[in-house]
Amino acid sequence: MSTQGIGYANGKIILMGEHSVVYGEPSIAIPFPATQIKTTVQASEGETAIDCVFYKGLLNDMPELLESLKAVIKVSLERLGQTDTLSLTIDSTIPAERGMGSSAAVAVATTRGIYDYFQQPLAHSELLEIVDISEKIAHGNPSGLDALMTSSSTPYYYIKGQPVTPIDLHLTAVLVVADTGKTGQTKEAVANVGEKVRSKSGAIYQRKIKDLGQLAKASKDYLSQNQPEKLGLAMNQAQNLLSELGVSSLELDALVVSALSHNALGAKLTGGGRGGCMIALARDLNDAQVIASALKAAGAKATWLYEMSGN
């Protein structure tokens, strides 16, 4: 073993397909390296201990809220045949409960850190297995998408119940992400959309779901064929549909308007909605910086920039 092990994971962003993915339509998720988690693993003289933003203390005394993290550590040690006591420090720039994959990223970084500490190889398939155990504790029935995205550098095209497909990213543009500072309300939003789809006016909402799916399908090509203007337009159309489904919010709307009035190609919410984050597409880094400043002035609690590949 080494004196120290390091594990990293990145955030994730749903680019297109929020809510419609629940009904079998495609979605696109991208890794978001502008936010990261780093887990540092060292030997501990006493019991295994954790130091993170939510908790500092012994592993066995951790609150139930962090049961998924405890599972990652224990499963990793079991698979490695190790009983050593460890000291784990988890540093994160991924905001929690914003739809950016924070819980999966913690599991990814921690698993990688433990395997690195014991100087053992970690196949990506085994990493995903371990993280899936953690995510089932945290979320009940995870799709596996968060685990894949926070451990990967490739965007993926996803349809519920089907194998994910990598997307060959060739897009000269910059993604701006802004945090409303409010926790997203995914469960409530999904339930509310479900009520609308099943209502007497259900056919209208089913059409919107279908349209969201078509936008996601088209956006896959825009990413691989370097068509940022078309992607921006699709993002705007998706935001309008999501608003009509009732999953936007005053805070998200204000940020979308601000981004568009400062030369963004497109802007929309990302994730479950009713809080959480929004995303905007900029032509270049200069435009992105202007947009980010405007978003902060409009109430964003934090912003991040991601220069997407233009190879």
RASULBEL-V866296 format. One line per field, one symbol per residue. psi: psi as a letter, one per 30 degrees, with the letter a starting at -180 (. if undefined). A space follows every 50 residues. Layout:
BEGIN
psi: ???
END
This chain:
BEGIN
psi: llfkkkklllllkjelgkefffgglllkkkkiffklkkkkklkkeblklk jlffkjakefgklfegeeeeeeeeeeeeefhkgkkljkkjkkgjklhggg geeeeeeeeeeeeeeeeghkkjkeeeeeeeeeeeeeeefdilffeeeeef glgklkkkkkglklkkkjjijjlkkkkkkffkklieeeeeeeeeeeeflf geeeeeeeeeeeeeeeeefeeeefgiieeeeeeeeeeeeeeeeffggale eeeeeeeeeefhgkflkllkafahabllkkkkeleeeeeeeeeeeefgfk flllkjjlkg.
END
